[in-house]
Amino acid sequence: MEAFPFEVSGRLVLTVCGDQVLVVAEENFVIVNFKDHAALERVMKNLLPPSSSGKGGGLLESLEKAKDVNLKIGQAGLVVDIRVNNRTYVELGSGPSPRITANAVFGKVGSWFKKS
């Protein structure tokens, strides 16, 4: 296994936009866990910069941002596993592109049918 410039180890509970987010890290692997898909969407909506086009982005723009983030995380020698209710949604830094799971797709589709 490749030597990384640093290692992390810890457990942290953050409150972001009123939602608790659990962050657990060991060596070069970081897990970020949200309690539900709505919490993930609220946090991402408030933390990500607005689209450069001003139209809120779109699927292709989101995928390009995810690829850029994946590349930077991989270059740092980290793997970040983003989870919702303890199920992996997206894994960043483990390959040439983000690994998006079926849980993420079904979670997004399910969020369209829930009332706010």
RAWOLIN-V424613 format. One record per residue. N is the residue number from 1. RES is the residue in one small letter. PSI is psi as a letter, one per 40 degrees, with the letter a starting at -180 (NA if undefined). OMEGA is omega in degrees with one decimal (none if undefined). NEAR is the number of other C-alpha atoms within 8 Angstrom. Layout:
n=(N;N)
res=(RES;RES)
psi=(PSI;PSI)
omega=(OMEGA;OMEGA)
near=(NEAR;NEAR)
This chain:
n=(1;2;3;4;5;6;7;8;9;10;11;12;13;14;15;16;17;18;19;20;21;22;23;24;25;26;27;28;29;30;31;32;33;34;35;36;37;38;39;40;41;42;43;44;45;46;47;48;49;50;51;52;53;54;55;56;57;58;59;60;61;62;63;64;65;66;67;68;69;70;71;72;73;74;75;76;77;78;79;80;81;82;83;84;85;86;87;88;89;90;91;92;93;94;95;96;97;98;99;100;101;102;103;104;105;106;107;108;109;110;111;112;113;114;115;116)
res=(m;e;a;f;p;f;e;v;s;g;r;l;v;l;t;v;c;g;d;q;v;l;v;v;a;e;e;n;f;v;i;v;n;f;k;d;h;a;a;l;e;r;v;m;k;n;l;l;p;p;s;s;s;g;k;g;g;g;l;l;e;s;l;e;k;a;k;d;v;n;l;k;i;g;q;a;g;l;v;v;d;i;r;v;n;n;r;t;y;v;e;l;g;s;g;p;s;p;r;i;t;a;n;a;v;f;g;k;v;g;s;w;f;k;k;s)
psi=(i;i;h;i;e;i;i;i;h;i;h;h;h;i;h;h;f;e;h;h;h;h;h;h;h;h;b;e;h;h;h;h;h;i;d;i;d;d;d;d;d;d;d;d;d;e;d;i;i;i;i;d;e;e;e;e;b;i;d;d;d;d;d;d;d;d;d;d;d;d;d;d;d;d;d;e;f;i;h;h;h;h;i;h;f;e;h;h;d;h;h;i;e;e;a;e;i;i;h;h;i;d;d;d;d;d;d;d;d;d;d;d;e;i;i;NA)
omega=(-178.2;177.2;-178.9;-176.9;179.5;175.1;177.7;176.7;179.4;178.1;-174.6;173.9;180.0;170.0;-177.4;179.4;178.9;179.8;176.3;-179.6;179.6;177.3;178.4;-178.2;175.2;-176.0;-178.7;-176.2;-178.4;175.6;175.3;-174.1;176.2;-176.9;178.4;-177.1;179.1;178.2;177.3;-179.1;178.8;-178.8;-178.6;179.9;-177.1;-177.6;-178.3;177.2;178.9;179.5;178.4;179.7;-179.6;-177.5;179.0;175.3;-175.3;-175.3;-177.2;178.6;178.0;178.9;177.7;177.0;179.9;178.1;178.2;179.2;178.5;-179.4;-178.5;178.5;177.4;178.4;177.9;179.4;-179.1;168.7;-179.7;-179.8;179.8;-174.9;171.8;-178.0;177.1;176.3;-178.6;174.4;-177.6;173.8;-176.9;174.6;-177.2;-178.8;-177.5;177.3;179.5;177.4;-179.0;-175.5;175.9;177.0;179.7;-179.6;-179.1;177.6;178.5;179.4;178.6;-179.4;178.2;-175.7;178.4;177.0;-178.9;none)
near=(2;3;4;7;5;6;8;8;8;7;8;7;8;9;8;8;7;5;9;10;12;12;12;11;12;10;8;12;10;12;12;12;12;14;11;8;11;7;10;11;8;9;11;8;7;8;6;6;5;7;8;6;6;7;6;7;12;6;6;7;8;9;8;8;8;9;10;8;9;13;11;9;13;13;8;6;10;12;13;12;13;11;13;13;8;8;7;12;13;12;13;15;17;11;8;7;10;13;9;9;9;7;9;11;9;8;9;9;8;8;9;6;6;6;3;2)
